[in-house]
Amino acid sequence: MSAQTWAREFVHRRRRGAELFLLILSLVVGIGGYAAVGLGVDQQVPAGIVGYGGWLAALIIGAHVVVRMVAPYADPVLLPLVAMLNGLGLAVIHRLDLAAGATQNDGYARQQLIWMTIGVILFAITLVSLRDHRIMQRFTYTCGLGAVVLLLLPMLPGIGKSVNGARIWIHVGSMSFQPGEVAKVLLVITFAGYLVLHRDALALAGRRIAGIDLPRGRDLGPILAMWLISLAILVRQSDLGSSLLFFGLFVIMLYIATERRGWIVVGGGLFLGGALVASRFIPHVTARVDIWLHPFDHYQTATGPHSDQLVESMFGMAWGGLLGRGFGNGSPYRISFANSDFIMGAIGEELGLTTVLAVILCYGLIVERGLRTAIICRDDFGKLLAVGLAASFALQVFVVIGGVTRLIPLTGLTTPFLSYGGSSLVANWVIVALLLRVSDHARRPLPDFSFDPGEATTQMVRLPS
């Protein structure tokens, strides 16, 4: 059997029915969690559960209908995983709202549901308007310029604002937004487009130094300069979590494009060196490292760095144990910013280690489906784009959960789809739409270009002599 014949016969099934079934299960988790919060805290089902459940179901089923119509061959597991994580996050945020005494109309959960609505709308717009992901390769440098401009916006006087020591927000009227979340997506597109065009030069031409093959400066220079500018801006803004995320993305995509293991060595060395310098000379980083190494020395202290957030989270997760205290029986409100930076601490306290591991497994499946999409994708740009988007999830989850569990110092990133934060939620819904678009293109059956001479002869019309 020829390769072309095998490719025509091996066709991925659409699996939209399986996706719908998994989405129903995700709605059970989201709406059931919302009901469980009411029963655990107030001993009654929340009065607004019908409206909340209907709103959530409309968003999820609407997203499914869009995928069914414009991306029928897309991966059937990605959307249900995202819907389940988003629904669980809404339930936990609602639990924290009740602990803070917030009403149904002014709580963070309602605002998060509104942000989810915006995210799903942009998810649908992305899938409908972008019918071929390869079009984005034409805007490689435009996306790079846009990313740098977005990263610079918080530094402008008047609209830029510092929150918790990091100047990464812009405020226009009553609205606030974190442009670095959008810049993350644009940088992945830029890295993918540039590395596809220059992968041969980056992989073959260059010098061998200390056993490591390095590319020529003129080949690596443009993308390296843009990356360094982005990192410098983020370090100046004290947004060290995003700096680590962008650094990891660049190294991973460069390694995938060139297939040179030396980049892992170079990237690891640069990271360790940069981390050492930052811990010595940047006060914000020095305080984070000190809290990481000696959290109980800075617990409820009058001066110096405070580790109350980390220690309270550790106490809560230890108290929750394997199965958790149950909604309403814990004290996650003792953790500052529990609905954003430390939502995993709140989950560990009231839902236990079992749920924490289940959440990590869901993130692992999202990354796995993204990497599987990259493997089966037929074009190099799509492969690198899928790898970059999947790696962004993997790195962000590692950095966030690693900080909460004291594996690494705290960095301040949000947990995708779980934490409160409109910028992150909207950007991550767009990332899922891009992954589904690449997946749909990769799983579609190849057109049949076979030519049967016998069949063509029987259909020929004899011309008169």
SULHU-V159133 format. One record per helix or strand. SS is the DSSP state (H for helix, E for strand). FROM is the first residue (numbers start at 1). LEN is the number of residues. If there is no record, write none. Layout:
ss=SS from=FROM len=LEN
ss=SS from=FROM len=LEN
This chain:
ss=H from=3 len=7
ss=H from=16 len=27
ss=H from=49 len=22
ss=H from=78 len=22
ss=H from=108 len=22
ss=H from=133 len=21
ss=E from=160 len=4
ss=E from=166 len=7
ss=E from=175 len=3
ss=H from=179 len=26
ss=E from=207 len=3
ss=E from=212 len=3
ss=H from=217 len=20
ss=H from=240 len=19
ss=H from=262 len=20
ss=H from=283 len=11
ss=H from=295 len=4
ss=H from=308 len=13
ss=H from=332 len=3
ss=H from=343 len=34
ss=H from=380 len=25
ss=H from=422 len=22
ss=H from=453 len=6
